[in-house]
Amino acid sequence: MKEIRDNLVARVAEAEHEGWLGEVEGLRVSLAGAEDKLAQVDALAERKSTAVQLGMPGFSRPGGTAGTPRPTS
């Protein structure tokens, strides 16, 4: 995706140099979309690399699970 962005930057510069104003605008729209997508990919990678602490479950009674009645004799 970064290669696409870099190519778009080069194409925008070329279009500006050649005076292709309509082409410049279209390329800028595509470049903005590529940069937005890269930001989304980076944010997703950041979320996936962050550990989530889930904690330990609590039990109300030793040796059993909360809410499960013990058999009576």
C-alpha positions as CSV (number, residue, x, y, z in Angstrom):
1,M,0.0,0.0,0.0
2,K,2.9,2.4,0.7
3,E,4.2,1.8,-2.8
4,I,0.8,2.9,-4.2
5,R,0.9,6.0,-2.1
6,D,4.5,6.8,-3.2
7,N,3.4,6.2,-6.9
8,L,0.5,8.6,-6.4
9,V,2.7,11.3,-5.0
10,A,5.0,11.0,-8.0
11,R,2.1,11.1,-10.4
12,V,0.7,14.2,-8.7
13,A,4.0,15.9,-9.1
14,E,4.2,14.9,-12.7
15,A,0.7,16.1,-13.4
16,E,1.4,19.5,-11.7
17,H,4.6,19.9,-13.7
18,E,2.7,19.1,-17.0
19,G,-0.2,21.4,-16.1
20,W,-2.8,18.6,-16.1
21,L,-5.1,20.3,-13.6
22,G,-8.0,17.8,-13.9
23,E,-5.6,14.9,-13.5
24,V,-4.0,16.6,-10.4
25,E,-7.4,16.8,-8.6
26,G,-8.3,13.2,-9.3
27,L,-4.8,12.0,-8.2
28,R,-5.1,14.0,-5.0
29,V,-8.4,12.3,-4.2
30,S,-6.9,8.9,-4.8
31,L,-3.9,9.9,-2.7
32,A,-6.1,11.0,0.2
33,G,-7.9,7.6,0.0
34,A,-4.6,5.7,0.1
35,E,-3.4,7.7,3.0
36,D,-6.6,7.1,4.9
37,K,-6.4,3.4,4.2
38,L,-2.8,3.3,5.4
39,A,-3.8,5.0,8.7
40,Q,-6.6,2.4,9.2
41,V,-4.1,-0.4,8.6
42,D,-1.6,1.1,11.0
43,A,-4.3,1.6,13.7
44,L,-5.4,-2.0,13.3
45,A,-1.8,-3.2,13.7
46,E,-1.4,-1.1,16.8
47,R,-4.6,-2.5,18.4
48,K,-3.5,-6.1,17.6
49,S,-0.1,-5.6,19.1
50,T,-1.4,-4.3,22.4
51,A,-2.0,-6.9,25.1
52,V,-5.4,-6.9,26.8
53,Q,-5.5,-7.8,30.5
54,L,-8.6,-9.9,31.1
55,G,-7.9,-10.5,34.8
56,M,-8.8,-13.5,36.8
57,P,-12.3,-14.7,37.4
58,G,-13.5,-14.6,41.0
59,F,-15.1,-17.6,42.7
60,S,-17.4,-17.1,45.7
61,R,-16.7,-20.5,47.2
62,P,-13.4,-22.5,47.3
63,G,-13.4,-25.6,45.1
64,G,-16.6,-24.7,43.2
65,T,-17.9,-22.2,40.8
66,A,-20.0,-19.2,41.6
67,G,-23.7,-19.9,41.5
68,T,-23.5,-23.7,41.4
69,P,-25.3,-25.3,44.3
70,R,-23.4,-28.0,46.3
71,P,-25.1,-31.3,46.8
72,T,-26.7,-31.8,50.2
73,S,-26.5,-35.0,52.2
